[in-house]
Amino acid sequence: MKIVILMEDTCGEPCCEAEHGLSVYVETKRHKILMDTGASEKTLENAEKLGIDLKQVDIVVLSHGHYDHSGGMLAFCKLNKDAIIYMQRTAFGDYYHGERYIGMDKRIAGLPNIRMLAGDFSVDEEISLFTGITGRRHWPESNRSLTMEKGGRRVQDEFVHEQCLVVQEGQKLLVSGCAHNGILNILDSYREKYGGCPDIVVSGFHMGKKGDYTEQEARVIRQTAEELKKTKAVFYTGHCTGEKAIALMQPALGGQLTSIHCGMEVITKPFV
């Protein structure tokens, strides 16, 4: 299994350009998968510089309905007209951060190769998607400022449009975009649906904050790290996690936690 970070908020490979967004390329013997497309066509440019031919991608997964994960979709579909795009039907809602619209470009709805889902879905024995994450253990506090349009008014976004990718080829890989539903709740849901824990997790944790954390917020982040440590999975995180949160988690997780950057290839071997 090959896993490459095509887009992330920070630069890794000098040839790549970073932006606020996320895109992860996963290659198996059967499939070439694109999880999210970043915020723009810069994701495609990074792929070309890294020698990854996106014309060969056969599966695209949208983690949730925000612009920074879907912004490169239209450009990708001009390049690759055959890949099947899987997203939850609810991803086309109207989503906001404060007064700013952060949902998808509505033109994406007109793409001919989209497969709208209404729950969990299995592509084959290697690739599957799950959603319906209802737990609220350490639900990210930063979600509070994210809303959706419902019945003509703004209400709290509960992220029913979020879905996770599971790849099983020898090792078990879990990829989430921002883990808006909370990484612990996502792992709980994985455990219920698949049994055990994944070997590798690539995900933002949506813990980022511009100002300083309150004592309670910092405590929750440390407690989350202690819970993640028990899983024995290897975690690759970035994008919406924030450097301060990673620094708070690192003492507990050590080599079990790695920051991702543009152009980085994820090491697919178990943590010892």
Disulfide bonds with the S-S distance in Angstrom:
none
